[in-house]
Amino acid sequence: MKGYTVKVASQADLDTAFSGCTTINGNIWINDTYTGGFNLSDVVSMNGSIQVYNYGAGLTFMELDNLITFSGLFYIQDSLHLKNISMASAAFMSYIQLESIYGGTNLDFPQLVNVTTFEIYGPFGR
């Protein structure tokens, strides 16, 4: 996939847009109507952003467990139900910003050795 923005509202939208993709060069915006989990199991490299806005509705978990390199912005704002973010293989991420994460979110990044910028604002884990 190359250089564009995909807005998704469900795992089915993700599967349709990125099935079989190992590299994403573009942006994923998660709609405020998204419900359930977010899983991109085939992706190993991303150059773009993943952004969650406006409470992420019913977004409950995010798994990108085969992702190794993330060059771009990983941004979550005002999440009420997000319980787990897992990037089990991620070694490098350029920018992580978490803002007002209310769900008591567990961050699982066991291989992460380099983050250029990591910012947390507002309540986290209430």
N, CA, C and O atoms as CSV, one atom per row, in Angstrom:
chain,resi,resn,atom,element,x,y,z
A,1,MET,N,N,0.849,-1.178,0.000
A,1,MET,CA,C,0.000,0.000,0.000
A,1,MET,C,C,0.891,1.237,0.000
A,1,MET,O,O,1.923,1.261,0.670
A,2,LYS,N,N,0.502,2.246,-0.738
A,2,LYS,CA,C,1.370,3.405,-0.855
A,2,LYS,C,C,0.630,4.705,-0.598
A,2,LYS,O,O,-0.475,4.930,-1.092
A,3,GLY,N,N,1.267,5.543,0.181
A,3,GLY,CA,C,0.999,6.931,0.380
A,3,GLY,C,C,-0.425,7.444,0.387
A,3,GLY,O,O,-0.753,8.306,-0.429
A,4,TYR,N,N,-1.267,6.972,1.242
A,4,TYR,CA,C,-2.615,7.495,1.366
A,4,TYR,C,C,-3.117,7.265,2.780
A,4,TYR,O,O,-2.423,6.676,3.609
A,5,THR,N,N,-4.334,7.738,3.051
A,5,THR,CA,C,-4.944,7.563,4.353
A,5,THR,C,C,-6.176,6.682,4.225
A,5,THR,O,O,-7.031,6.907,3.368
A,6,VAL,N,N,-6.256,5.678,5.087
A,6,VAL,CA,C,-7.408,4.786,5.136
A,6,VAL,C,C,-8.097,5.013,6.475
A,6,VAL,O,O,-7.468,4.926,7.530
A,7,LYS,N,N,-9.394,5.304,6.423
A,7,LYS,CA,C,-10.188,5.437,7.641
A,7,LYS,C,C,-10.904,4.120,7.865
A,7,LYS,O,O,-11.554,3.602,6.957
A,8,VAL,N,N,-10.790,3.570,9.073
A,8,VAL,CA,C,-11.385,2.270,9.363
A,8,VAL,C,C,-12.344,2.379,10.550
A,8,VAL,O,O,-12.138,3.164,11.476
A,9,ALA,N,N,-13.402,1.559,10.488
A,9,ALA,CA,C,-14.395,1.540,11.560
A,9,ALA,C,C,-14.567,0.152,12.149
A,9,ALA,O,O,-15.390,-0.050,13.042
A,10,SER,N,N,-13.773,-0.832,11.640
A,10,SER,CA,C,-13.899,-2.204,12.144
A,10,SER,C,C,-12.704,-3.035,11.688
A,10,SER,O,O,-11.941,-2.629,10.812
A,11,GLN,N,N,-12.561,-4.202,12.302
A,11,GLN,CA,C,-11.529,-5.141,11.874
A,11,GLN,C,C,-11.767,-5.555,10.420
A,11,GLN,O,O,-10.810,-5.772,9.675
A,12,ALA,N,N,-13.017,-5.663,10.015
A,12,ALA,CA,C,-13.334,-6.014,8.623
A,12,ALA,C,C,-12.782,-4.968,7.652
A,12,ALA,O,O,-12.288,-5.320,6.580
A,13,ASP,N,N,-12.861,-3.683,8.020
A,13,ASP,CA,C,-12.272,-2.627,7.188
A,13,ASP,C,C,-10.766,-2.796,7.075
A,13,ASP,O,O,-10.194,-2.643,5.995
A,14,LEU,N,N,-10.116,-3.117,8.210
A,14,LEU,CA,C,-8.663,-3.350,8.194
A,14,LEU,C,C,-8.317,-4.515,7.287
A,14,LEU,O,O,-7.398,-4.428,6.473
A,15,ASP,N,N,-9.056,-5.606,7.431
A,15,ASP,CA,C,-8.789,-6.795,6.631
A,15,ASP,C,C,-8.958,-6.511,5.144
A,15,ASP,O,O,-8.160,-6.973,4.329
A,16,THR,N,N,-9.984,-5.760,4.791
A,16,THR,CA,C,-10.214,-5.420,3.387
A,16,THR,C,C,-9.078,-4.565,2.834
A,16,THR,O,O,-8.606,-4.801,1.721
A,17,ALA,N,N,-8.643,-3.583,3.599
A,17,ALA,CA,C,-7.623,-2.648,3.119
A,17,ALA,C,C,-6.209,-3.221,3.133
A,17,ALA,O,O,-5.402,-2.878,2.270
A,18,PHE,N,N,-5.892,-4.091,4.102
A,18,PHE,CA,C,-4.496,-4.473,4.305
A,18,PHE,C,C,-4.223,-5.967,4.321
A,18,PHE,O,O,-3.133,-6.380,4.716
A,19,SER,N,N,-5.160,-6.776,3.913
A,19,SER,CA,C,-4.961,-8.225,3.900
A,19,SER,C,C,-3.727,-8.594,3.085
A,19,SER,O,O,-3.610,-8.215,1.919
A,20,GLY,N,N,-2.810,-9.332,3.699
A,20,GLY,CA,C,-1.605,-9.783,3.028
A,20,GLY,C,C,-0.490,-8.755,2.942
A,20,GLY,O,O,0.593,-9.075,2.451
A,21,CYS,N,N,-0.719,-7.526,3.404
A,21,CYS,CA,C,0.308,-6.480,3.347
A,21,CYS,C,C,1.351,-6.699,4.437
A,21,CYS,O,O,1.008,-6.940,5.595
A,22,THR,N,N,2.611,-6.615,4.066
A,22,THR,CA,C,3.679,-6.678,5.059
A,22,THR,C,C,4.285,-5.299,5.319
A,22,THR,O,O,4.923,-5.081,6.349
A,23,THR,N,N,4.083,-4.374,4.387
A,23,THR,CA,C,4.570,-3.007,4.535
A,23,THR,C,C,3.437,-2.046,4.211
A,23,THR,O,O,2.735,-2.209,3.213
A,24,ILE,N,N,3.266,-1.045,5.062
A,24,ILE,CA,C,2.274,-0.003,4.813
A,24,ILE,C,C,3.003,1.327,4.731
A,24,ILE,O,O,3.721,1.707,5.655
A,25,ASN,N,N,2.816,2.034,3.620
A,25,ASN,CA,C,3.316,3.395,3.432
A,25,ASN,C,C,2.097,4.296,3.323
A,25,ASN,O,O,1.629,4.593,2.224
A,26,GLY,N,N,1.596,4.722,4.449
A,26,GLY,CA,C,0.383,5.537,4.481
A,26,GLY,C,C,-0.134,5.610,5.900
A,26,GLY,O,O,0.536,5.196,6.847
A,27,ASN,N,N,-1.317,6.135,6.032
A,27,ASN,CA,C,-1.895,6.405,7.348
A,27,ASN,C,C,-3.164,5.600,7.573
A,27,ASN,O,O,-3.924,5.334,6.642
A,28,ILE,N,N,-3.378,5.218,8.828
A,28,ILE,CA,C,-4.615,4.561,9.229
A,28,ILE,C,C,-5.256,5.432,10.303
A,28,ILE,O,O,-4.663,5.687,11.352
A,29,TRP,N,N,-6.462,5.878,10.027
A,29,TRP,CA,C,-7.221,6.650,11.005
A,29,TRP,C,C,-8.356,5.786,11.499
A,29,TRP,O,O,-9.138,5.260,10.708
A,30,ILE,N,N,-8.444,5.640,12.795
A,30,ILE,CA,C,-9.473,4.803,13.408
A,30,ILE,C,C,-10.650,5.690,13.782
A,30,ILE,O,O,-10.534,6.578,14.628
A,31,ASN,N,N,-11.791,5.434,13.136
A,31,ASN,CA,C,-13.003,6.232,13.353
A,31,ASN,C,C,-13.485,6.140,14.791
A,31,ASN,O,O,-13.158,5.203,15.519
A,32,ASP,N,N,-14.270,7.136,15.181
A,32,ASP,CA,C,-14.858,7.127,16.521
A,32,ASP,C,C,-15.966,6.088,16.648
A,32,ASP,O,O,-16.486,5.884,17.745
A,33,THR,N,N,-16.338,5.432,15.564
A,33,THR,CA,C,-17.354,4.381,15.612
A,33,THR,C,C,-16.737,2.982,15.665
A,33,THR,O,O,-17.465,1.989,15.670
A,34,TYR,N,N,-15.415,2.893,15.703
A,34,TYR,CA,C,-14.726,1.599,15.706
A,34,TYR,C,C,-15.106,0.813,16.957
A,34,TYR,O,O,-15.137,1.367,18.056
A,35,THR,N,N,-15.395,-0.470,16.792
A,35,THR,CA,C,-15.661,-1.332,17.935
A,35,THR,C,C,-14.833,-2.599,17.812
A,35,THR,O,O,-14.524,-3.050,16.709
A,36,GLY,N,N,-14.473,-3.174,18.965
A,36,GLY,CA,C,-13.706,-4.411,18.985
A,36,GLY,C,C,-12.215,-4.185,18.884
A,36,GLY,O,O,-11.708,-3.096,19.151
A,37,GLY,N,N,-11.519,-5.255,18.487
A,37,GLY,CA,C,-10.071,-5.214,18.420
A,37,GLY,C,C,-9.543,-4.738,17.083
A,37,GLY,O,O,-10.259,-4.704,16.081
A,38,PHE,N,N,-8.266,-4.371,17.093
A,38,PHE,CA,C,-7.534,-3.888,15.929
A,38,PHE,C,C,-6.323,-4.791,15.799
A,38,PHE,O,O,-5.449,-4.777,16.665
A,39,ASN,N,N,-6.254,-5.583,14.723
A,39,ASN,CA,C,-5.160,-6.535,14.578
A,39,ASN,C,C,-4.613,-6.480,13.157
A,39,ASN,O,O,-5.328,-6.752,12.192
A,40,LEU,N,N,-3.336,-6.123,13.042
A,40,LEU,CA,C,-2.631,-6.143,11.758
A,40,LEU,C,C,-1.494,-7.149,11.889
A,40,LEU,O,O,-0.346,-6.764,12.108
A,41,SER,N,N,-1.805,-8.420,11.757
A,41,SER,CA,C,-0.832,-9.468,12.050
A,41,SER,C,C,0.228,-9.668,10.973
A,41,SER,O,O,1.291,-10.212,11.272
A,42,ASP,N,N,-0.018,-9.249,9.729
A,42,ASP,CA,C,0.947,-9.472,8.652
A,42,ASP,C,C,1.973,-8.346,8.509
A,42,ASP,O,O,3.010,-8.533,7.873
A,43,VAL,N,N,1.696,-7.194,9.087
A,43,VAL,CA,C,2.530,-6.008,8.870
A,43,VAL,C,C,3.822,-6.084,9.675
A,43,VAL,O,O,3.793,-6.290,10.888
A,44,VAL,N,N,4.974,-5.914,8.984
A,44,VAL,CA,C,6.277,-5.897,9.653
A,44,VAL,C,C,6.922,-4.514,9.612
A,44,VAL,O,O,7.839,-4.233,10.384
A,45,SER,N,N,6.449,-3.653,8.717
A,45,SER,CA,C,7.024,-2.318,8.590
A,45,SER,C,C,5.929,-1.317,8.237
A,45,SER,O,O,5.068,-1.580,7.398
A,46,MET,N,N,5.986,-0.153,8.905
A,46,MET,CA,C,5.019,0.893,8.611
A,46,MET,C,C,5.708,2.228,8.556
A,46,MET,O,O,6.474,2.588,9.450
A,47,ASN,N,N,5.428,2.963,7.491
A,47,ASN,CA,C,5.909,4.324,7.321
A,47,ASN,C,C,4.678,5.197,7.116
A,47,ASN,O,O,4.198,5.364,5.995
A,48,GLY,N,N,4.183,5.743,8.199
A,48,GLY,CA,C,2.950,6.518,8.188
A,48,GLY,C,C,2.466,6.669,9.607
A,48,GLY,O,O,3.271,6.702,10.537
A,49,SER,N,N,1.172,6.761,9.788
A,49,SER,CA,C,0.660,6.942,11.136
A,49,SER,C,C,-0.541,6.047,11.387
A,49,SER,O,O,-1.250,5.638,10.467
A,50,ILE,N,N,-0.742,5.759,12.665
A,50,ILE,CA,C,-1.972,5.149,13.142
A,50,ILE,C,C,-2.508,6.116,14.180
A,50,ILE,O,O,-1.829,6.436,15.156
A,51,GLN,N,N,-3.743,6.585,13.962
A,51,GLN,CA,C,-4.303,7.591,14.846
A,51,GLN,C,C,-5.707,7.214,15.282
A,51,GLN,O,O,-6.546,6.808,14.477
A,52,VAL,N,N,-5.937,7.362,16.588
A,52,VAL,CA,C,-7.251,7.114,17.186
A,52,VAL,C,C,-7.709,8.425,17.809
A,52,VAL,O,O,-7.011,9.008,18.639
A,53,TYR,N,N,-8.890,8.882,17.401
A,53,TYR,CA,C,-9.438,10.136,17.923
A,53,TYR,C,C,-10.802,9.921,18.553
A,53,TYR,O,O,-11.449,8.896,18.336
A,54,ASN,N,N,-11.224,10.893,19.328
A,54,ASN,CA,C,-12.605,11.004,19.810
A,54,ASN,C,C,-13.102,9.750,20.498
A,54,ASN,O,O,-14.129,9.187,20.120
A,55,TYR,N,N,-12.390,9.331,21.481
A,55,TYR,CA,C,-12.770,8.228,22.352
A,55,TYR,C,C,-12.666,6.856,21.719
A,55,TYR,O,O,-12.953,5.866,22.390
A,56,GLY,N,N,-12.278,6.749,20.487
A,56,GLY,CA,C,-12.088,5.455,19.859
A,56,GLY,C,C,-13.263,4.520,20.049
A,56,GLY,O,O,-13.133,3.304,19.908
A,57,ALA,N,N,-14.411,5.093,20.370
A,57,ALA,CA,C,-15.659,4.338,20.559
A,57,ALA,C,C,-15.407,3.069,21.353
A,57,ALA,O,O,-15.043,3.145,22.527
A,58,GLY,N,N,-15.591,1.908,20.746
A,58,GLY,CA,C,-15.452,0.650,21.459
A,58,GLY,C,C,-14.157,-0.074,21.148
A,58,GLY,O,O,-14.101,-1.298,21.273
A,59,LEU,N,N,-13.118,0.633,20.748
A,59,LEU,CA,C,-11.815,0.000,20.491
A,59,LEU,C,C,-11.311,-0.610,21.793
A,59,LEU,O,O,-11.137,0.098,22.784
A,60,THR,N,N,-11.075,-1.939,21.796
A,60,THR,CA,C,-10.733,-2.633,23.034
A,60,THR,C,C,-9.277,-3.077,23.112
A,60,THR,O,O,-8.710,-3.120,24.204
A,61,PHE,N,N,-8.659,-3.408,21.979
A,61,PHE,CA,C,-7.245,-3.757,21.984
A,61,PHE,C,C,-6.634,-3.469,20.628
A,61,PHE,O,O,-7.333,-3.377,19.619
A,62,MET,N,N,-5.299,-3.326,20.621
A,62,MET,CA,C,-4.549,-3.139,19.383
A,62,MET,C,C,-3.393,-4.127,19.389
A,62,MET,O,O,-2.614,-4.172,20.341
A,63,GLU,N,N,-3.280,-4.923,18.323
A,63,GLU,CA,C,-2.186,-5.884,18.195
A,63,GLU,C,C,-1.513,-5.711,16.844
A,63,GLU,O,O,-2.142,-5.822,15.791
A,64,LEU,N,N,-0.231,-5.440,16.905
A,64,LEU,CA,C,0.627,-5.379,15.726
A,64,LEU,C,C,1.878,-6.177,16.081
A,64,LEU,O,O,2.988,-5.643,16.073
A,65,ASP,N,N,1.693,-7.442,16.386
A,65,ASP,CA,C,2.737,-8.245,17.005
A,65,ASP,C,C,3.890,-8.638,16.086
A,65,ASP,O,O,4.931,-9.065,16.585
A,66,ASN,N,N,3.752,-8.515,14.768
A,66,ASN,CA,C,4.860,-8.812,13.863
A,66,ASN,C,C,5.551,-7.552,13.364
A,66,ASN,O,O,6.538,-7.627,12.632
A,67,LEU,N,N,5.036,-6.403,13.756
A,67,LEU,CA,C,5.620,-5.129,13.366
A,67,LEU,C,C,7.000,-4.974,14.000
A,67,LEU,O,O,7.155,-5.137,15.211
A,68,ILE,N,N,8.002,-4.659,13.177
A,68,ILE,CA,C,9.362,-4.466,13.671
A,68,ILE,C,C,9.734,-2.993,13.668
A,68,ILE,O,O,10.317,-2.495,14.631
A,69,THR,N,N,9.397,-2.288,12.581
A,69,THR,CA,C,9.760,-0.882,12.435
A,69,THR,C,C,8.521,-0.043,12.169
A,69,THR,O,O,7.732,-0.349,11.275
A,70,PHE,N,N,8.355,1.022,12.954
A,70,PHE,CA,C,7.237,1.950,12.781
A,70,PHE,C,C,7.828,3.344,12.671
A,70,PHE,O,O,8.238,3.932,13.672
A,71,SER,N,N,7.873,3.870,11.460
A,71,SER,CA,C,8.375,5.227,11.211
A,71,SER,C,C,7.184,6.127,10.960
A,71,SER,O,O,6.632,6.148,9.860
A,72,GLY,N,N,6.799,6.851,11.953
A,72,GLY,CA,C,5.640,7.723,11.853
A,72,GLY,C,C,5.059,7.957,13.227
A,72,GLY,O,O,5.717,7.742,14.244
A,73,LEU,N,N,3.821,8.399,13.243
A,73,LEU,CA,C,3.147,8.757,14.480
A,73,LEU,C,C,2.171,7.666,14.890
A,73,LEU,O,O,1.311,7.266,14.105
A,74,PHE,N,N,2.305,7.184,16.120
A,74,PHE,CA,C,1.319,6.298,16.737
A,74,PHE,C,C,0.630,7.147,17.787
A,74,PHE,O,O,1.220,7.456,18.823
A,75,TYR,N,N,-0.631,7.533,17.526
A,75,TYR,CA,C,-1.312,8.536,18.337
A,75,TYR,C,C,-2.680,8.042,18.775
A,75,TYR,O,O,-3.496,7.630,17.950
A,76,ILE,N,N,-2.923,8.085,20.077
A,76,ILE,CA,C,-4.226,7.725,20.625
A,76,ILE,C,C,-4.669,8.844,21.551
A,76,ILE,O,O,-3.944,9.238,22.465
A,77,GLN,N,N,-5.880,9.354,21.298
A,77,GLN,CA,C,-6.442,10.422,22.115
A,77,GLN,C,C,-7.816,10.006,22.613
A,77,GLN,O,O,-8.645,9.516,21.846
A,78,ASP,N,N,-8.051,10.205,23.908
A,78,ASP,CA,C,-9.361,10.009,24.523
A,78,ASP,C,C,-9.927,8.613,24.297
A,78,ASP,O,O,-10.988,8.453,23.692
A,79,SER,N,N,-9.224,7.622,24.780
A,79,SER,CA,C,-9.692,6.245,24.641
A,79,SER,C,C,-10.306,5.776,25.953
A,79,SER,O,O,-9.679,5.862,27.009
A,80,LEU,N,N,-11.540,5.279,25.877
A,80,LEU,CA,C,-12.249,4.856,27.080
A,80,LEU,C,C,-12.144,3.366,27.364
A,80,LEU,O,O,-12.140,2.970,28.530
A,81,HIS,N,N,-12.058,2.527,26.334
A,81,HIS,CA,C,-12.182,1.081,26.509
A,81,HIS,C,C,-10.929,0.301,26.097
A,81,HIS,O,O,-10.912,-0.926,26.185
A,82,LEU,N,N,-9.903,0.986,25.659
A,82,LEU,CA,C,-8.689,0.326,25.185
A,82,LEU,C,C,-7.934,-0.287,26.363
A,82,LEU,O,O,-7.459,0.430,27.244
A,83,LYS,N,N,-7.827,-1.623,26.374
A,83,LYS,CA,C,-7.204,-2.328,27.496
A,83,LYS,C,C,-5.789,-2.788,27.214
A,83,LYS,O,O,-5.009,-2.960,28.151
A,84,ASN,N,N,-5.424,-2.996,25.937
A,84,ASN,CA,C,-4.099,-3.529,25.653
A,84,ASN,C,C,-3.599,-3.029,24.300
A,84,ASN,O,O,-4.338,-3.018,23.315
A,85,ILE,N,N,-2.330,-2.615,24.268
A,85,ILE,CA,C,-1.633,-2.300,23.029
A,85,ILE,C,C,-0.417,-3.208,23.001
A,85,ILE,O,O,0.459,-3.117,23.860
A,86,SER,N,N,-0.371,-4.086,22.007
A,86,SER,CA,C,0.708,-5.065,21.923
A,86,SER,C,C,1.454,-4.928,20.600
A,86,SER,O,O,0.869,-5.024,19.521
A,87,MET,N,N,2.749,-4.701,20.710
A,87,MET,CA,C,3.658,-4.700,19.570
A,87,MET,C,C,4.851,-5.539,19.985
A,87,MET,O,O,5.918,-5.008,20.293
A,88,ALA,N,N,4.668,-6.850,19.993
A,88,ALA,CA,C,5.623,-7.788,20.569
A,88,ALA,C,C,6.982,-7.797,19.888
A,88,ALA,O,O,7.979,-8.146,20.521
A,89,SER,N,N,7.049,-7.418,18.605
A,89,SER,CA,C,8.315,-7.481,17.860
A,89,SER,C,C,8.910,-6.113,17.557
A,89,SER,O,O,10.021,-6.032,17.032
A,90,ALA,N,N,8.199,-5.040,17.875
A,90,ALA,CA,C,8.644,-3.693,17.510
A,90,ALA,C,C,9.966,-3.344,18.199
A,90,ALA,O,O,10.066,-3.350,19.425
A,91,ALA,N,N,10.973,-3.040,17.380
A,91,ALA,CA,C,12.280,-2.647,17.901
A,91,ALA,C,C,12.488,-1.141,17.796
A,91,ALA,O,O,13.184,-0.552,18.624
A,92,PHE,N,N,11.887,-0.512,16.781
A,92,PHE,CA,C,12.053,0.924,16.562
A,92,PHE,C,C,10.704,1.570,16.289
A,92,PHE,O,O,9.922,1.083,15.473
A,93,MET,N,N,10.444,2.672,16.982
A,93,MET,CA,C,9.273,3.511,16.712
A,93,MET,C,C,9.734,4.955,16.764
A,93,MET,O,O,10.522,5.332,17.631
A,94,SER,N,N,9.244,5.756,15.841
A,94,SER,CA,C,9.706,7.136,15.814
A,94,SER,C,C,8.911,8.054,16.741
A,94,SER,O,O,9.500,8.945,17.354
A,95,TYR,N,N,7.586,7.867,16.865
A,95,TYR,CA,C,6.811,8.810,17.660
A,95,TYR,C,C,5.582,8.119,18.241
A,95,TYR,O,O,4.736,7.616,17.502
A,96,ILE,N,N,5.490,8.099,19.568
A,96,ILE,CA,C,4.322,7.575,20.272
A,96,ILE,C,C,3.755,8.710,21.109
A,96,ILE,O,O,4.465,9.322,21.907
A,97,GLN,N,N,2.462,8.989,20.920
A,97,GLN,CA,C,1.796,9.991,21.746
A,97,GLN,C,C,0.481,9.413,22.238
A,97,GLN,O,O,-0.380,9.032,21.445
A,98,LEU,N,N,0.335,9.353,23.566
A,98,LEU,CA,C,-0.875,8.863,24.205
A,98,LEU,C,C,-1.459,10.007,25.023
A,98,LEU,O,O,-0.769,10.608,25.847
A,99,GLU,N,N,-2.737,10.304,24.788
A,99,GLU,CA,C,-3.359,11.448,25.438
A,99,GLU,C,C,-4.713,11.048,26.007
A,99,GLU,O,O,-5.617,10.663,25.266
A,100,SER,N,N,-4.847,11.141,27.317
A,100,SER,CA,C,-6.106,10.836,28.009
A,100,SER,C,C,-6.600,9.425,27.694
A,100,SER,O,O,-7.622,9.235,27.034
A,101,ILE,N,N,-5.848,8.447,28.184
A,101,ILE,CA,C,-6.191,7.035,28.001
A,101,ILE,C,C,-6.830,6.563,29.306
A,101,ILE,O,O,-6.134,6.389,30.306
A,102,TYR,N,N,-8.124,6.359,29.304
A,102,TYR,CA,C,-8.878,6.107,30.526
A,102,TYR,C,C,-9.055,4.631,30.880
A,102,TYR,O,O,-9.474,4.323,31.996
A,103,GLY,N,N,-8.753,3.723,29.978
A,103,GLY,CA,C,-9.133,2.332,30.173
A,103,GLY,C,C,-8.222,1.471,31.013
A,103,GLY,O,O,-8.482,0.275,31.136
A,104,GLY,N,N,-7.170,2.008,31.596
A,104,GLY,CA,C,-6.220,1.166,32.318
A,104,GLY,C,C,-5.405,0.337,31.345
A,104,GLY,O,O,-5.217,-0.862,31.553
A,105,THR,N,N,-4.923,0.957,30.294
A,105,THR,CA,C,-4.295,0.281,29.172
A,105,THR,C,C,-2.929,-0.301,29.517
A,105,THR,O,O,-2.077,0.378,30.090
A,106,ASN,N,N,-2.734,-1.577,29.159
A,106,ASN,CA,C,-1.453,-2.251,29.282
A,106,ASN,C,C,-0.661,-2.020,27.993
A,106,ASN,O,O,-1.173,-2.247,26.897
A,107,LEU,N,N,0.583,-1.571,28.130
A,107,LEU,CA,C,1.465,-1.379,26.983
A,107,LEU,C,C,2.456,-2.532,26.947
A,107,LEU,O,O,3.204,-2.739,27.902
A,108,ASP,N,N,2.465,-3.285,25.851
A,108,ASP,CA,C,3.328,-4.459,25.720
A,108,ASP,C,C,4.254,-4.278,24.511
A,108,ASP,O,O,3.876,-4.571,23.377
A,109,PHE,N,N,5.469,-3.793,24.772
A,109,PHE,CA,C,6.485,-3.538,23.760
A,109,PHE,C,C,7.807,-4.177,24.212
A,109,PHE,O,O,8.778,-3.450,24.419
A,110,PRO,N,N,7.881,-5.493,24.371
A,110,PRO,CA,C,9.053,-6.123,24.991
A,110,PRO,C,C,10.360,-6.013,24.195
A,110,PRO,O,O,11.432,-6.119,24.790
A,111,GLN,N,N,10.311,-5.807,22.890
A,111,GLN,CA,C,11.524,-5.736,22.067
A,111,GLN,C,C,11.933,-4.307,21.730
A,111,GLN,O,O,12.937,-4.098,21.049
A,112,LEU,N,N,11.177,-3.333,22.193
A,112,LEU,CA,C,11.422,-1.941,21.831
A,112,LEU,C,C,12.727,-1.446,22.437
A,112,LEU,O,O,12.899,-1.453,23.656
A,113,VAL,N,N,13.650,-1.014,21.572
A,113,VAL,CA,C,14.943,-0.521,22.038
A,113,VAL,C,C,15.191,0.931,21.654
A,113,VAL,O,O,16.105,1.565,22.182
A,114,ASN,N,N,14.379,1.468,20.730
A,114,ASN,CA,C,14.606,2.839,20.303
A,114,ASN,C,C,13.280,3.519,19.976
A,114,ASN,O,O,12.543,3.089,19.089
A,115,VAL,N,N,12.994,4.598,20.720
A,115,VAL,CA,C,11.851,5.458,20.440
A,115,VAL,C,C,12.384,6.875,20.361
A,115,VAL,O,O,13.013,7.355,21.304
A,116,THR,N,N,12.141,7.551,19.245
A,116,THR,CA,C,12.625,8.915,19.099
A,116,THR,C,C,11.881,9.848,20.041
A,116,THR,O,O,12.506,10.655,20.729
A,117,THR,N,N,10.535,9.751,20.084
A,117,THR,CA,C,9.718,10.600,20.952
A,117,THR,C,C,8.600,9.762,21.560
A,117,THR,O,O,7.904,9.039,20.847
A,118,PHE,N,N,8.425,9.860,22.884
A,118,PHE,CA,C,7.342,9.172,23.581
A,118,PHE,C,C,6.718,10.180,24.535
A,118,PHE,O,O,7.380,10.650,25.461
A,119,GLU,N,N,5.439,10.518,24.318
A,119,GLU,CA,C,4.765,11.509,25.133
A,119,GLU,C,C,3.454,10.944,25.680
A,119,GLU,O,O,2.700,10.286,24.964
A,120,ILE,N,N,3.196,11.213,26.965
A,120,ILE,CA,C,1.938,10.836,27.599
A,120,ILE,C,C,1.367,12.098,28.231
A,120,ILE,O,O,2.047,12.793,28.986
A,121,TYR,N,N,0.086,12.388,27.905
A,121,TYR,CA,C,-0.583,13.565,28.447
A,121,TYR,C,C,-1.896,13.164,29.101
A,121,TYR,O,O,-2.530,12.184,28.712
A,122,GLY,N,N,-2.287,13.938,30.097
A,122,GLY,CA,C,-3.597,13.747,30.715
A,122,GLY,C,C,-3.698,12.473,31.511
A,122,GLY,O,O,-2.685,11.831,31.787
A,123,PRO,N,N,-4.908,12.095,31.885
A,123,PRO,CA,C,-5.108,10.883,32.672
A,123,PRO,C,C,-4.663,9.639,31.891
A,123,PRO,O,O,-4.851,9.545,30.679
A,124,PHE,N,N,-4.081,8.711,32.607
A,124,PHE,CA,C,-3.671,7.447,31.992
A,124,PHE,C,C,-4.036,6.327,32.955
A,124,PHE,O,O,-3.495,6.254,34.058
A,125,GLY,N,N,-4.947,5.460,32.547
A,125,GLY,CA,C,-5.256,4.284,33.324
A,125,GLY,C,C,-6.208,4.464,34.485
A,125,GLY,O,O,-6.041,3.815,35.517
A,126,ARG,N,N,-7.183,5.310,34.353
A,126,ARG,CA,C,-8.164,5.489,35.425
A,126,ARG,C,C,-9.186,4.403,35.404
A,126,ARG,O,O,-10.092,4.392,36.237
